[in-house]
Every structure is written in structure tokens, then in C-alpha cells.
Amino acid sequence: MIVPLYTLLITAVGEYVENYLQEQKLILFSDSVPDDIAMYCAVHQGSELTAELSPGQIMKINEVIYRVTAVGSVATANLKQLGHVTLNFDGAITAELPGTVHLCGESPQYIQTGDRISFYQNLN
């Protein structure tokens, strides 16, 4: 069995999440999200992050697979401490912002309560 590095369950979806998905972005934040930004985030309950995020790893949203192409300098720390990271579905090989994880693949059209997102070292 392949053990994920991190798994989260979406518990709430802010009213502006769909707008960001149209821009190929998804903002994740744990359920400790400040009220003034919750409307922009997919709120989640997550597990403990067991390794640094790095290019070449795999992320799954439900059963859809994405390859990590770049990781910002504080993305791992933010995910570990705050449950916060911005996913950018643009395939960039250099991180645009320090808290961003870039992925290869089309962004989902929607995110809903009950969706699962997991990071893996690989799926082999």
C-alpha cells in the first residue's frame, strides 16, 4: 500500500473558490482559517505532513493525478503549520510565490465538501 505524505478532507468551500479555479488556482487552508479569507479558500482537515514537498511528487484530487512541478520556499512550512498552500495548475518549473505549489494538469472545474487531496512521493 502506498502511504501518502499528506492527506486532507475538504470540509467547506468558500464562495469565491470557483473564481480562482477558473484562473487555475486553488487556495487551501485548515479549519483555523481567518474569517476574512475563508471565502477564498477550500477549508480542510489534514493529516500530519511527513516529508518536504518537492518537484516530481504526485498530488491527487480524488482520483485525478497531478505532478508537482515547482514548490515555493515556504509552501511546505505553511502546509505543515497552517494547513495553507496555494495550488497553481500551470506546470511552471519555478515557483511564482513562496507559498505556491505548481502542478501539471488542468485545474478541477469545482471542489466540494468531501473531496480528498493527497500528496505522494510517487505512486509506484
C-alpha positions as CSV (number, residue, x, y, z in Angstrom):
1,M,0.0,0.0,0.0
2,I,1.3,3.5,-0.9
3,V,1.2,5.8,2.1
4,P,0.5,9.5,1.3
5,L,2.8,12.2,2.6
6,Y,-0.2,14.3,3.4
7,T,-4.0,13.8,3.1
8,L,-6.7,16.3,3.6
9,L,-10.5,16.3,3.5
10,I,-12.4,19.4,2.2
11,T,-14.9,20.5,4.9
12,A,-16.1,23.8,3.4
13,V,-15.7,25.7,0.2
14,G,-15.6,29.5,0.1
15,E,-17.9,31.3,-2.2
16,Y,-15.0,32.6,-4.4
17,V,-13.2,29.3,-4.9
18,E,-14.8,28.6,-8.3
19,N,-13.5,32.0,-9.5
20,Y,-9.9,31.0,-8.5
21,L,-10.3,27.6,-10.2
22,Q,-11.1,29.4,-13.4
23,E,-7.7,31.1,-13.0
24,Q,-6.1,27.7,-12.5
25,K,-5.6,28.3,-8.7
26,L,-6.9,26.7,-5.6
27,I,-6.2,28.1,-2.1
28,L,-6.2,25.5,0.7
29,F,-6.4,26.4,4.4
30,S,-7.0,24.3,7.5
31,D,-10.2,24.9,9.5
32,S,-8.3,27.5,11.5
33,V,-8.6,29.9,8.5
34,P,-9.2,33.5,9.5
35,D,-12.8,34.5,8.8
36,D,-11.8,37.4,6.4
37,I,-10.2,35.0,3.9
38,A,-12.3,31.8,4.3
39,M,-14.5,32.9,1.3
40,Y,-11.5,32.4,-1.0
41,C,-10.4,29.0,0.4
42,A,-11.2,25.4,0.3
43,V,-11.2,24.6,4.0
44,H,-9.9,21.3,5.2
45,Q,-8.9,18.9,7.9
46,G,-5.5,17.5,7.2
47,S,-3.1,14.8,8.4
48,E,0.5,15.5,9.6
49,L,2.9,16.3,6.7
50,T,5.6,13.6,6.8
51,A,8.1,14.9,4.2
52,E,9.1,18.1,2.3
53,L,7.1,18.8,-0.8
54,S,9.2,18.7,-3.9
55,P,9.0,18.7,-7.7
56,G,8.3,15.2,-9.1
57,Q,5.9,14.2,-6.4
58,I,2.3,13.4,-7.1
59,M,-0.8,15.1,-5.9
60,K,-4.3,13.6,-6.3
61,I,-7.6,15.3,-6.0
62,N,-10.0,12.4,-5.5
63,E,-8.7,10.1,-8.4
64,V,-7.3,12.8,-10.7
65,I,-3.5,12.7,-10.7
66,Y,-1.2,15.8,-11.0
67,R,2.6,16.0,-11.0
68,V,4.2,18.6,-8.8
69,T,6.5,20.8,-11.0
70,A,7.6,23.5,-8.5
71,V,7.4,24.2,-4.8
72,G,7.7,27.7,-3.2
73,S,10.3,28.2,-0.5
74,V,7.7,28.4,2.4
75,A,5.0,26.1,0.9
76,T,6.0,23.0,3.0
77,A,6.3,25.0,6.2
78,N,2.9,26.8,5.6
79,L,1.2,23.5,4.9
80,K,2.7,21.9,8.0
81,Q,2.0,24.8,10.4
82,L,-1.2,26.4,9.0
83,G,-2.6,23.8,6.6
84,H,-2.2,26.6,4.0
85,V,-0.9,26.4,0.4
86,T,-1.9,27.8,-2.9
87,L,-2.1,25.2,-5.8
88,N,-1.4,26.6,-9.2
89,F,-2.3,24.3,-12.1
90,D,0.1,25.9,-14.7
91,G,3.0,23.4,-14.9
92,A,5.6,26.1,-14.0
93,I,9.0,24.8,-13.1
94,T,9.9,27.9,-11.0
95,A,7.6,28.8,-8.1
96,E,5.8,32.1,-8.7
97,L,5.3,32.9,-5.0
98,P,6.9,31.4,-1.8
99,G,3.7,29.7,-0.7
100,T,2.7,28.1,-4.0
101,V,2.9,24.6,-5.3
102,H,2.7,24.3,-9.1
103,L,1.1,21.3,-10.8
104,C,0.9,19.9,-14.3
105,G,-2.7,19.3,-15.3
106,E,-5.9,21.2,-15.7
107,S,-7.4,22.6,-12.6
108,P,-10.7,20.9,-11.5
109,Q,-13.8,22.7,-12.5
110,Y,-15.1,22.6,-8.9
111,I,-14.2,21.5,-5.4
112,Q,-16.8,20.3,-3.0
113,T,-17.1,19.2,0.6
114,G,-15.9,15.6,1.0
115,D,-13.3,15.8,-1.7
116,R,-9.9,14.4,-0.8
117,I,-6.5,15.8,-1.7
118,S,-3.3,13.8,-1.1
119,F,0.4,14.2,-1.8
120,Y,2.6,11.2,-2.5
121,Q,6.3,10.6,-3.1
122,N,5.3,8.5,-6.1
123,L,2.5,6.0,-7.0
124,N,4.8,3.1,-7.9
